[in-house]
Amino acid sequence: MMIRLSHMIRALALSAVLAAPASAPALLAQAAAPGVTASAQVVDPSLAAVDSMLAAAYPAGGPGAAVIVARGDRVLMRKAYGMADIELGVPMRPEHVFRLGSITKQFTAVATLMLADEGKLSLDDDITKFFPDYPTQGRRITVEHLLTHTSGIRSYTSIAEWRAKARMDVTPAELIAAFRDQPMDFAPGEDWRYNNSGYALLGAIIEKVSGQSYADCLRTRLFEPLGMTNTRVETQTAIIPGRVRGYGVGQGRAITNSEYLSLTHPYSAGALVSTVDDMLRWGQSVQAGRFLKPETWRRAHTAFALPAGRGSGYGYGWFLSRVAGEPSVEHGGDINGFSSHGAFIPSQRLHVYVLSNAERGFANPETFATRIAERLMGRAAPAFVAVPAAELDAYVGVYRVSADERRVVTRDGERLFLQRGRGGMRQEIRALGNHEFINPNTGTRIAFLREGGRVTGLRVNPRIGPQEAVSPRTDESPAEALAPLAARVAVPAAVLDSYAGDYQLAPNFIITIRREGDGLKGRATGQGDITLVAQTESRFAAQEAQLTVEFERDASGAVTRLMLTQGGRTQPAPKIK
């Protein structure tokens, strides 16, 4: 996987290339959903329109997907689309094996909760009980904080230094060492931020408490009792019948093979592989309340409460949301070359799993899972309200997310658009009424707040995950916020020349700075140029993204390093000879 300079401090997707052996029907036949033969393709007449939609999204000759839908024990849809291996010309089949990515977390959570139900650990245990020398920086971090993404520990996939080691095999202890000394993002329990580090720690806790490896614990306690014969912790060297190849999406939606990643890195945060049939078995066991005490299941499927009554939208290993107005228990997964989504609507006894061997940029499994559930529940998509252009102008403006980030609302005719700052993706939002809008592609809702007859802010409510804080309206105009940056100072050529050189953000990851005319260009390893515009003689802002670079000198005046700041985080990159 390549790190873009504009995303170096953001969460990095785990990346990998999957071997794609030819299918093994004899080994896979026993793993089909109950009452369905391994090769069967099932489409209930009520889902004919969904079938057409999926066939268009995953056409023959491109990456594909397998889908299963069931109400209770009745399978309504089981079908595959596209290709399992484009280069070998192998069509996708419903029984093929996919990487699950972060759907893994619900299995890690249940294994942890089983140990808690057995009295072998408590969700209130401080993690120093299991890792006595873990540097908690004076904070009390509990097992529950790890389960709910509220620990404040920095996620290792958002650490640039981790990228340099992603191809190397690591032990769980070595993986934990990659993030244990990082600064905390926030005080435990005070906020929510999706966190792979927390689930890596849970995997290590499972091993310490159970006396088994993480893989063996899940196999003996969950997979074997359920007959999930095609679900396992993936390794690079194992022969896994039916495992499909994963694909990335390049410029212009060009399909590429996904990049290599040692599978020791996703570990208990994302290393499982499975089939739609096995996932249905799992979903039905969750519906039946197997493995855990009723009270434990209730807590697992209750959103963790943040301060001031703010909902996290996350329980123990699952997002808690709504589909067509009904409570849902769901989770997606993204790992380089694969994307997935699984949803369970308890009131309907409805299970939907969409597993794809293409990244989410090719097609979004969450969108399909949601639309399938809505159709089966007889609920139409939200009805949009026509709003005259003159009234839409009341929402046009710039809204502050943080000191460095803005959301910009613009109008084009009678259409309203939202984008996250200069260089962000411009997405249409549709009116629902009462000053609320929705992104029809993601389900994210945007509520505009009014005071004294004018719009004063907006709040973004993702379909899954925590509600965001209010972004107050600023006095900036969209034209100003989106305009190309202009240099605030003229920096002498000799000073610009002194900044030129290579800066090491992480091993094997270099930022190269060069002078071009009266300005600077930056380029990260394997990436294109970014224009750096002078804000002061030593501080520069990126034209294409919301990040800044500041150069530092030692007592002799020599430039020694740059400080890269994005999303409220700052990382040093020493200048190298």
Secondary structure, DSSP 8 states (H G I E B T S, - for coil): ----GGGTTS---B----------HHHHGGGS-TT--TT--EE-GGGHHHHHHHHHHS-TTSB-EEEEEEETTEEEEEEEESEEETTTTEE--TT-BEE-GGGHHHHHHHHHHHHHHTTS--TT-BGGGT-TT---TT---BHHHHHHT-S----GGG-HHHHTTTTS---HHHHHHTTTTS--SS-TTS-----HHHHHHHHHHHHHHHSS-HHHHHIIIIIHHHT-TT-EE--SS---TTB---EEE-GGG-EEE-----TTTTHHHH-EEE-HHHHHHHHHHHHHT-SS-HHHHHHHTS--B-GGG-B--B-SSSEEEEETTEEEEEEEEEETTEEEEEEEEGGGTEEEEEEESB-TTT--HHHHHHHHHHHHTT----------HHHHTTT-EEEESSSS-EEEEEEETTEEEEESSTTS--EEEEEEETTEEE-TTT--EEEEEEETTEEEEEEEE-SSS-----EEB-S--HHHHHS----SS---HHHHHHH-EEEEEETTEEEEEEEETTEEEEEETT--EEEEEESSSSEEEESSSSEEEEEEE-TTS-EEEEEEEETTEEEEEEEE-
